[in-house]
Amino acid sequence: MTSLATAIIEKASAIGFDAAGISPTAPSSRRAEFDRWIASGMNAGMNWLARDPQRRTDPAQILPGVKSIVSVGLSYQVEDPPPLLWNDPLRGRVARYAWGHDYHDEMLPMLEELGEFIRHELGAGADAISRCDVDTGPLFEREIAERADLGFIGKNTMLISRGFGSYLLLGEILLTANVAEECGENVPKGTCGNCERCQAACPTHAFPAPYILDSRLCISYLTIENKGAIPEELRPKIGNWIFGCDECQSVCPWVKQFRKPGRQLFLKFDPEFCAPQLSALLALDDAAFKSRFAGTPLLRPKRRGLLRNVCVALGNSGRREALPALECAARDAEPLIREHAEWAIRQIENDAK
């Protein structure tokens, strides 16, 4: 590894990243699998994933002249939620990465600081261009992180780090400077072996085969990126997840053994945010929703999407004390919320028979 590459990785650690590596640029080795995945419709409503696959699978299409990619990771493991709260059917579950401030806002300034350091180290005369990304650009960031030796891609399609399990947020800096000339391409260290716990744990059976995720069945997709109604046959399987899902990660032996908090403690378990009382969420109007979740990932599905999810979770609770809040939601001005509230009411009433 060059002295500059070593300095970059050391600086990334000093800034606060929990993992960092550098890899030479190359087109994705998984292009054929990606094309088949798109052709099968497993990208669900995420139509942007199908646009310009050449650009998505070749970093040179994003930044002409790119020669190196710096890949960084930030742990989002904090404390484990108390089982009494986490398993309360009248409380919702929020995926771990969203337990606080939006990680984009946390990571991007750190990446930009690292980018400034790299430009300074290259010298004023160097004609180098860089671009920072925190999962907002069309990059195969898990494959890039795998090449940079941050971990290996597991059967649940997550990057699994030998130091942090899969609770690792990823970011990249694309560079036209060749700082990876002596790094070479790493051979992934680690494997899932014969383990298929993530496949078996998925409530909706979203893994048709190892290393393949069908987004149409994924709870994270259904509760966040999906803009419409949740298919009725899937609603009972969602349980009390209202934003994302960690089921396939939480059962992973690598996660159980190696997860640990990072140094950037921008997340914490707050019951009223991470496992909020569901009926209280249904009382939020648009202004209250935006105020309560300002600066957090939970703004992404908007009020209509989050309260849709809340209705499903309450319907799955089977608890009659949820009926007053659901009956109020059944009169909401938003049709999507009304329809899911009506379904939830039927579920609870049928359970009581």
N, C-alpha and C positions, 0 to 999 in steps of 0.2 A: 504494500500500500504506500502511496506517495506521502511525503510529509504534509502536503496540503490536504489530502484526504483525511489523514490522521487528525490534523488541526480542525477540520470541519466537524468531525465526529466528536472531538473533545469539546468544541464550542457548543454543539447541539446539546450535549450533556450539561454544560455550564448554564445554558439558557433555561434548562428545565425539562427537556425531552427525556423520556425514559429509555428510548431505544433510537438508534440512528445507524444508517449504513449508506453505502454508495454503490451504484451499479452502472455499467455501461448501458447505453440506450440500444434497444433492439425491439423489433415488432413483436407482438404477443405470439407466444407459441400455442395459444389456445383459440386462435381465430376460427378454426373449423368448428370447434365445440360451441363457440359463441354464435356462429351463424345458424347452427342446428337449433340452439336454444331459442333464438329469435324466431326461426321458422316454425317452431312448435307452439309459439304464442305464450311461452312461459314468462315473458316480460310483462304480461298482463296489461294494465293501462299505462305503463311507463313507455309511451311511444318514442320518447326521445332517445331511448337506448338503441332503437333500430335505425336511427338517422345516421348516415355516413359512417358505416362500420369501419371503413379504412382509417378514418380519423380517430376513432375510438380505440383501435387496436395498434396504432403506430404513433408513438409520441412525436416523431418527426413531422407528422401532419399538424401537430398542435404548435410546436415551436421549431421552425425550420433551422437546421444546423445543430439541433440538440445532440450532445455527446454523452452527457452524464445526468443521472438523476439521484438526488439526495432524498432518501426516504426516512421519515421520522415516525416515532410512535409515542403516544401519551396514554398512560394507564388511566382507565376510568373505574377501576375497582375501588370501592370504599368499604364501608361496613356492610355486613349482611343484614337484611331487614328482619325485624322480629317476626317470627312465624305467626304469632297471634294476630298481628296487624295484616301481614302479607296474605294470610289465608282467610281473612274476614270477607265473606261474600258481599258485604255492603260497602266495601272499600275497593277502589280500583288499583290496578298495578301499572306502574310506569317503568319502561325499560331503563336499565341502569345508566346508560350513557346520557340520559335526559334528566338526571337528578340534579338539575341546577342550571347554571348559565349555559347558553348555547356554545358548544365546543368550537364552532367556527370562529366565534369572537375571541375565544381564548387562544386558539392555536395560530391563527393567521398573523397576529403581531409577533409571535415568537418566530414563525417562519420568516417573516420579513426581516427581523433582526439577524437571523442566520444568513439570509441572502445578502444583507449589507456587509456582514463580516466576510463572506466569500468574495464579494466584489473588491473589498479593501485588500484582501490577501492576494488577489490576482494582480493588483496594481493598477494605477491610473491609465497605463498604456494598453491594458488588455481590452480587446474588443469582445467582451462577453455579455451575453443577454441571459436573463433568468426569468422564470415564472413560478409563482407559488400557487399551490392548490391544496385545499382541504376538502376533498370529495365533491367539489363543485365543477371540476373540469372533466372532460371525457377520457379519463385514464383508468386503466385496469390497476388500481392502486394496490390490491392485494398481491397480484402477480409481481408488480414492481417491488413491493416490500419483501416478497419471497426471494427475488433475485439479489436484493441488498442484504440478505441474511438476517432479516428481522424475524423470520419464522417460516412456517410451512402452511400451505392451504389444506385444511382438513375436510373431512367428508361433509361437514355442514356448510362448506364454502367459505368459512371464516379463516382469516389468517391466525394461526396459533403460534404464539411466541413461547420460547423455552423459558422466558423469565416472567411473563405476565399472563399466560394463557391467551384467550382470545379477547379479553377485555382491554383492547388497545385501539385507540383512535389513530388514524393514519394521516399523514400529510406528505407533500412532495415539493421539491424545488427542481425544476428542469433547468439545465445549464448548457450553454453552447461551449463552455470550456471543458476540456478533456481532463477532469480531475479523477476519473475512474480508470485511467489507462493501465494501472497496475493492479486494480481490484479484481478484475476477471469476473466471471459469472459463478455465483456460489451454487453449490449443490445443497438443496434443502435438507436441514438436519432435523429429524423428527418425523414421525409418521403416526397415523391413526391405527395402524396394524389391522387386526381383525375387529376392532371395536366398532359398534354401530349404535351406541347408546343415543346419540343425537337423532338418528333416524327413527328410533323407536319412541323417543320422548316427544316428538312433534305432535301436538294435539290434532292438527289437521292433515297429517301425513303429507307434508309439503315436499318431501324428498323422494322422488320417484326412483332414484338410484343414488349411490354415493357420489358426492361432488356435484350434484345437480339439484338446484332449488327451483321449484315451480312457484313463482311469485303469486300466481292466482290463488294459491292455498295458504300462503304465508301470512301469519297474524300481523307481522310488522307491516307488510304491504296493505293488508285489509284495513288496518286501523290508522295508517298514516298517509300513504300515497294514494290509496283508493279514494276517489272523490264521490262515488255514488253509493248505492245501497250495498250492504254486505249480504252476500247470498244467504238465504234463509237456512240452507242445510249446513252452513258453516258456523252460524251464530252460536249454537250451543257448545261448540268446541273451543270457542274463544275464552270461555271462563270469565275471569274478571280483569283481563288485560284491556286497558283503555288506550295505551300508547305504546306500540312496539311489543316485543316479546323476547325473553331471554332463555326460553326453555331448552333450546338445542345447545346453548352454551353452558348453562348451569349444571348439566349432567356430565359434561366432558371431563374425563380424568385429568387432562392437561390443565384445565381451569381449576379443578378441585385442588390439584397439587401445587400449581405454580402461581396462581393469581396473587397479586399483592398490590397495595396502593402505590401510586407513583408519588412524585414529589410536588406535583401541581395539584393541590387539594381544592379544586374549584367545584367539586361536587360533594354532597352530603345527603344522608338519609333524613329527610324531614317528612314525617307521616302525612302532613297536610298537603304535601306536594307529590311525594313518591307513592303514597298509598292513600289518596284522598277519599273522603266520604262521598259516595256517589250521589246521593240525593242532594247534597249541597251544591254539587257541580251543575245539576239540572236547573238550579235557581239563577245561574249566571246569565245576565243579558250580554249583549255584544261588548258594551263598554267594560263591564265587570270582568268578562273573560279576558279581554286584552290587557286589562290592568293586572289581573292575577298572574298571568303567564308571560308578561313582558320580558323580553330578553332570554326566553327559554325556547327549546325545540317544540314545546307543546302548542305554540302558535301555528305550527305548520298545517295541521288539518283544519284549522279555523274552528270557530264555535260549532258550526254545523257538523263537522266531522267528529270532533271530540265528544259532543253530546250524543251523537249517533252511537258512538262506542259505549258511552255511559249507559244508555238505554239497554244495549245488548247485555252488558255486564249485570245490570239490575234484573233483567229478564232471566239470566242464568242463576241469579241468587235464590230464586224460589221463595223469597221473603215477602210476605204480604205488607209489611210496614213500608215497603218501597212503592206501593200503589199510589198514594197521594201525590208523590213527586212525579211519577210516571203519568198520572192522569193530567197533571198540569202540563207536562211536556207534550202530551197528545193534543194540546191546544196551541202549541207553539206556532209562530208564523212561518217557520221553516218546514217545508214538507218532508225533508229527509229525516228530521228529528221526530216529527209526528208519526211517520210510518214505523220507525223503529220502536217508539214508545208504545204504540198500539200492539206491536208484536210482543213486546216485553210483558205487557199487561195480560195478553192471552196466555203466555208461557206460565206466568205466576198463577193465574186462575186455573189453568189445566193441571198444574202441579198440586193444587189444593184439593182437586176432586178425588 
